[in-house]
Amino acid sequence: QLHLVESGGGLVQPGGSLRLSCVAPGFISDYYAIGWFRQVSGKPREVVSCISKDDGNKDDGSTYSADFAQGRFTLSRDNAANTVYLQMNNLEPEDTAVYFCAADDKLRLHRYCQSTVDYTYWGQGTQVTVSS
């Protein structure tokens, strides 16, 4: 379901920064998982960073960041604004992709926040292009 509203993408030079925003319905604190994914042209969608909320299930209460994101990308959220952010620093041409925000409001027995399957809401995607 396309229920999230994303913004912040655009064209940036290598080494630059972007901050992506994603507004979620309701209260983001109620979601069991939030995450950022990206899809490079011609390649499968992959996780950037995600957080799972502890809901008592076996696989909850975890965080994950892709190797390429560690040290450069930071997922955060503002509960009052129902907004999820992805701060991206030191961007590289290889980061060029469509970036998606995702959220899950379903209680699951097993949850993998890095999996695209375990999300009920998605944004439309925002293009990030890193080029000189």
C-alpha positions as CSV (number, residue, x, y, z in Angstrom):
1,Q,0.0,0.0,0.0
2,L,1.3,3.4,-1.0
3,H,0.6,5.3,2.1
4,L,3.8,7.1,3.0
5,V,4.8,10.5,1.6
6,E,8.5,10.9,0.8
7,S,10.6,13.9,-0.1
8,G,14.2,15.1,-0.1
9,G,15.6,13.3,-3.1
10,G,17.4,15.1,-5.9
11,L,20.7,15.6,-7.6
12,V,23.8,15.9,-5.5
13,Q,27.6,15.9,-6.2
14,P,29.8,13.1,-4.9
15,G,30.7,13.8,-1.3
16,G,27.5,15.7,-0.7
17,S,24.6,15.1,1.6
18,L,20.9,14.7,1.4
19,R,18.2,14.2,4.0
20,L,15.2,12.2,3.0
21,S,11.9,12.5,4.8
22,C,8.9,10.2,5.0
23,V,5.6,11.1,6.6
24,A,3.7,8.2,7.9
25,P,0.0,7.9,8.8
26,G,-1.0,7.8,12.4
27,F,1.7,7.6,14.9
28,I,5.0,6.2,13.8
29,S,5.6,5.0,17.3
30,D,2.9,2.5,16.8
31,Y,4.6,0.8,13.8
32,Y,6.4,-2.4,14.5
33,A,9.1,-1.6,12.0
34,I,10.3,1.2,9.9
35,G,12.9,1.1,7.2
36,W,14.6,2.7,4.2
37,F,15.2,0.7,1.1
38,R,16.7,1.6,-2.3
39,Q,16.6,0.2,-5.8
40,V,19.4,0.8,-8.2
41,S,18.3,0.7,-11.8
42,G,18.2,-2.8,-13.0
43,K,18.8,-4.4,-9.6
44,P,16.6,-5.7,-6.8
45,R,15.4,-3.5,-4.0
46,E,17.7,-3.7,-1.0
47,V,17.6,-2.5,2.5
48,V,19.5,0.6,3.6
49,S,18.6,0.7,7.3
50,C,15.7,-0.4,9.4
51,I,14.5,-0.6,13.0
52,S,12.1,-3.2,14.5
53,K,10.0,-2.4,17.5
54,D,9.8,-5.0,20.2
55,D,6.3,-6.5,20.1
56,G,7.0,-9.7,21.9
57,N,7.7,-11.8,18.9
58,K,10.9,-13.7,18.4
59,D,12.5,-11.5,15.7
60,D,11.5,-8.1,17.0
61,G,13.6,-5.5,18.7
62,S,16.4,-5.4,16.1
63,T,18.2,-2.8,14.1
64,Y,20.0,-3.3,10.8
65,S,22.1,-1.2,8.5
66,A,23.6,-2.3,5.2
67,D,27.4,-2.3,5.0
68,F,27.4,0.5,2.5
69,A,25.2,2.6,4.8
70,Q,27.2,2.2,8.0
71,G,29.0,5.4,8.9
72,R,27.3,7.4,6.2
73,F,23.6,7.0,6.5
74,T,21.5,7.4,9.6
75,L,17.9,6.5,10.1
76,S,16.0,8.6,12.6
77,R,12.4,9.5,13.4
78,D,10.4,12.3,14.9
79,N,7.4,10.8,16.6
80,A,5.6,14.1,17.1
81,A,5.8,14.8,13.3
82,N,5.1,11.2,12.3
83,T,8.2,11.5,10.2
84,V,11.1,9.1,9.4
85,Y,14.4,10.5,8.2
86,L,17.4,9.2,6.3
87,Q,20.4,11.4,6.6
88,M,22.8,10.5,3.9
89,N,26.4,11.9,4.0
90,N,29.4,11.4,1.8
91,L,27.3,10.3,-1.1
92,E,28.9,8.3,-3.9
93,P,27.8,7.7,-7.5
94,E,27.0,4.1,-6.4
95,D,24.3,5.5,-4.1
96,T,22.2,6.6,-7.1
97,A,18.9,4.9,-6.7
98,V,15.3,5.3,-6.0
99,Y,14.9,5.4,-2.2
100,F,11.8,4.0,-0.5
101,C,10.4,4.4,3.0
102,A,8.5,1.5,4.5
103,A,6.6,0.9,7.7
104,D,4.8,-2.1,9.1
105,D,1.8,-2.1,11.4
106,K,1.3,-5.8,11.5
107,L,2.2,-7.9,14.5
108,R,4.3,-10.8,13.1
109,L,5.5,-14.0,14.6
110,H,8.8,-13.6,12.8
111,R,10.0,-10.2,11.6
112,Y,12.9,-9.3,9.4
113,C,13.0,-5.5,9.0
114,Q,15.6,-5.9,6.2
115,S,13.0,-7.9,4.1
116,T,10.7,-6.1,1.8
117,V,8.0,-8.7,2.6
118,D,7.5,-7.6,6.2
119,Y,6.1,-4.1,5.4
120,T,2.5,-3.1,4.9
121,Y,3.1,0.5,3.8
122,W,5.4,2.0,1.3
123,G,6.2,5.4,-0.1
124,Q,6.2,6.2,-3.8
125,G,10.0,6.4,-3.9
126,T,12.3,9.4,-4.3
127,Q,15.1,9.6,-6.8
128,V,18.6,10.2,-5.5
129,T,21.2,10.9,-8.2
130,V,24.8,11.4,-7.2
131,S,26.8,12.7,-10.1
132,S,29.3,15.4,-11.1
